[in-house]
Amino acid sequence: MKKNDEVITLTPSEKETLLLICSNLNQKEVADQRGLDFETIQSQCKIIRAKLYANSMAVAVFRAMALGIITQDEVDRIMDTDWQGLK
């Protein structure tokens, strides 16, 4: 687990991926939305989970919110986006 003095940060790209996962997009849809390869998103998700000591993206989202890495306002904004065109 994280040490008390350890600061966990995500790159802007990792944060964007995490927020898109919050909007209920799967990794393929996130890749399409971001114009990146599926393998890039898979790799980012693995890195995000490792940085946040999470065994799933759901836990990663919870921990990122608890640590203030992402905010409820950011999640609300991304949840208000209509991604129907992607599915």
C-alpha positions as CSV (number, residue, x, y, z in Angstrom):
1,M,0.0,0.0,0.0
2,K,0.9,3.6,-0.3
3,K,3.2,5.1,2.2
4,N,1.8,8.0,4.2
5,D,4.2,10.6,2.6
6,E,3.8,9.2,-0.9
7,V,2.2,11.6,-3.4
8,I,0.3,9.9,-6.1
9,T,-0.1,11.7,-9.4
10,L,-1.6,10.9,-12.8
11,T,-0.4,12.4,-16.1
12,P,-3.0,14.5,-17.9
13,S,-3.5,11.7,-20.4
14,E,-4.0,9.1,-17.6
15,K,-6.5,11.4,-15.9
16,E,-8.4,11.9,-19.1
17,T,-8.6,8.1,-19.6
18,L,-9.8,7.7,-16.0
19,L,-12.5,10.3,-16.4
20,L,-13.7,8.7,-19.7
21,I,-13.8,5.3,-17.9
22,C,-16.0,7.1,-15.3
23,S,-18.5,7.9,-18.1
24,N,-19.1,4.2,-18.5
25,L,-17.1,3.9,-21.7
26,N,-15.1,0.7,-22.1
27,Q,-11.5,0.7,-23.0
28,K,-12.2,0.3,-26.8
29,E,-14.6,3.3,-26.7
30,V,-12.0,5.3,-24.8
31,A,-9.4,4.6,-27.4
32,D,-11.8,5.6,-30.2
33,Q,-12.8,8.8,-28.4
34,R,-9.2,9.8,-27.8
35,G,-7.9,8.7,-31.2
36,L,-5.4,6.3,-29.5
37,D,-4.6,2.6,-30.0
38,F,-6.6,0.2,-27.8
39,E,-3.3,-1.2,-26.5
40,T,-2.3,2.3,-25.4
41,I,-5.5,2.6,-23.3
42,Q,-5.0,-0.9,-21.9
43,S,-1.5,0.1,-20.9
44,Q,-2.7,3.3,-19.3
45,C,-5.4,1.5,-17.3
46,K,-2.8,-0.9,-16.0
47,I,-0.5,2.0,-15.0
48,I,-3.4,3.8,-13.4
49,R,-4.4,0.7,-11.4
50,A,-0.7,0.3,-10.3
51,K,-0.3,3.9,-9.2
52,L,-3.5,3.8,-7.2
53,Y,-2.9,0.3,-5.8
54,A,-6.2,-0.8,-7.3
55,N,-7.2,-4.2,-8.7
56,S,-10.0,-2.7,-10.9
57,M,-10.8,0.6,-12.6
58,A,-13.7,1.0,-10.3
59,V,-11.4,0.9,-7.3
60,A,-9.0,3.2,-9.1
61,V,-11.8,5.8,-9.6
62,F,-12.8,5.6,-6.0
63,R,-9.2,6.0,-4.8
64,A,-8.6,8.9,-7.2
65,M,-11.6,10.7,-5.9
66,A,-10.7,10.0,-2.3
67,L,-7.2,11.4,-2.9
68,G,-8.5,14.5,-4.8
69,I,-6.9,13.4,-8.1
70,I,-10.2,13.7,-9.8
71,T,-13.1,15.8,-8.4
72,Q,-16.9,15.1,-8.3
73,D,-17.3,18.1,-10.6
74,E,-15.1,16.6,-13.2
75,V,-16.9,13.3,-13.0
76,D,-20.3,15.1,-13.2
77,R,-19.1,16.9,-16.3
78,I,-18.0,13.8,-18.1
79,M,-21.1,11.9,-17.0
80,D,-23.2,14.7,-18.7
81,T,-21.5,14.0,-22.0
82,D,-23.5,12.1,-24.6
83,W,-21.3,9.2,-25.8
84,Q,-24.2,7.4,-27.7
85,G,-22.5,8.1,-31.0
86,L,-19.6,5.9,-30.0
87,K,-21.7,2.8,-29.1
